[in-house]
Amino acid sequence: MSSKTLLVGIGRQTGKTTKLIGLANAFDATVVTPTNAMAVNVKRMAQQMGAKVSATSLQNNGIKELREAGRPIIVDDADLILEDVLGVSIAAMTFDGRAFDARWTV
């Protein structure tokens, strides 16, 4: 089976996080956000949607802990995480498609 990365890259306030919450709920994945406040917001949104979703930020969980959890990872606002890690503004990104399984269409 080929593997792809799902890239949800549309404007602000258009439902991207809602879509990721649906995917996380369907596939028992953890949503990772850039900040603690954003993780709290994802949990609140998931609860309002009736979804059971785990959400954390890189501020709370190091990469090692996320890897050891053995669950799929869904990243919300990946550009902000990369900007924080790299310490520079991100103008554009590409993804190589290793992480996404074609079943992930909700």
MOUR-V209260 format. One record per pair of residues at least 12 apart in sequence whose C-alpha atoms are under 10 Angstrom apart, sorted by the first residue. I is the first residue (numbers start at 1). GAP is how many residues later the second one is. If there is no record, write none. Layout:
i & gap
I & GAP
I & GAP
This chain:
i & gap
1 & 100
1 & 101
1 & 102
2 & 95
2 & 96
2 & 98
2 & 99
2 & 100
3 & 93
3 & 94
3 & 95
3 & 96
3 & 97
3 & 98
3 & 99
3 & 100
4 & 91
4 & 92
4 & 93
4 & 94
4 & 95
4 & 96
4 & 97
4 & 98
4 & 100
5 & 90
5 & 91
5 & 92
5 & 93
5 & 94
5 & 95
5 & 96
5 & 97
5 & 99
6 & 14
6 & 68
6 & 89
6 & 91
6 & 93
6 & 94
6 & 95
6 & 96
6 & 98
6 & 99
7 & 87
7 & 88
7 & 90
7 & 93
8 & 12
8 & 68
8 & 69
9 & 68
16 & 60
16 & 61
17 & 14
17 & 24
17 & 25
17 & 28
17 & 29
17 & 58
17 & 59
17 & 60
18 & 24
18 & 27
18 & 28
18 & 31
19 & 86
19 & 87
20 & 22
20 & 26
20 & 54
20 & 55
20 & 56
20 & 86
21 & 21
21 & 22
21 & 24
21 & 25
21 & 26
21 & 28
21 & 30
21 & 31
21 & 32
21 & 33
21 & 34
21 & 53
21 & 55
22 & 24
22 & 27
22 & 28
22 & 29
22 & 30
22 & 31
22 & 83
22 & 84
23 & 28
23 & 30
23 & 51
23 & 81
23 & 82
23 & 83
24 & 22
24 & 27
24 & 28
24 & 29
24 & 30
24 & 31
24 & 48
24 & 49
24 & 50
24 & 80
24 & 82
25 & 21
25 & 25
25 & 26
25 & 27
25 & 28
25 & 29
25 & 81
26 & 25
26 & 26
26 & 27
26 & 78
26 & 79
26 & 80
27 & 26
27 & 44
27 & 45
27 & 46
27 & 76
27 & 77
27 & 79
28 & 24
28 & 25
28 & 26
28 & 43
28 & 44
28 & 45
29 & 23
29 & 24
29 & 25
29 & 26
29 & 41
29 & 42
29 & 43
29 & 44
29 & 45
29 & 46
30 & 23
30 & 24
30 & 25
30 & 26
30 & 27
30 & 36
30 & 39
30 & 40
30 & 41
30 & 42
30 & 43
30 & 44
30 & 45
31 & 12
31 & 22
31 & 23
31 & 24
31 & 25
31 & 26
31 & 41
31 & 42
31 & 43
31 & 44
31 & 45
32 & 22
32 & 23
32 & 24
32 & 25
32 & 26
32 & 27
32 & 28
32 & 29
32 & 34
32 & 41
32 & 42
32 & 43
32 & 44
32 & 45
32 & 46
32 & 49
33 & 22
33 & 23
33 & 24
33 & 25
33 & 26
33 & 27
33 & 41
33 & 42
33 & 43
33 & 44
33 & 45
33 & 47
33 & 48
34 & 22
34 & 23
34 & 24
34 & 25
34 & 26
34 & 41
34 & 42
34 & 43
34 & 44
34 & 45
34 & 46
34 & 47
34 & 48
34 & 49
34 & 50
34 & 51
35 & 21
35 & 22
35 & 23
35 & 24
35 & 25
35 & 42
35 & 45
35 & 46
36 & 19
36 & 20
36 & 21
36 & 22
36 & 23
36 & 24
37 & 19
37 & 20
38 & 17
38 & 18
38 & 19
38 & 38
38 & 39
39 & 15
39 & 16
39 & 17
39 & 18
39 & 19
39 & 20
39 & 21
39 & 37
40 & 15
40 & 16
40 & 17
41 & 14
42 & 12
42 & 13
42 & 14
42 & 34
43 & 12
43 & 13
54 & 19
55 & 18
55 & 19
55 & 20
55 & 21
56 & 19
57 & 18
57 & 19
57 & 24
58 & 23
58 & 27
72 & 27
72 & 28
73 & 26
74 & 25
74 & 26
78 & 15
79 & 12
79 & 13
79 & 14
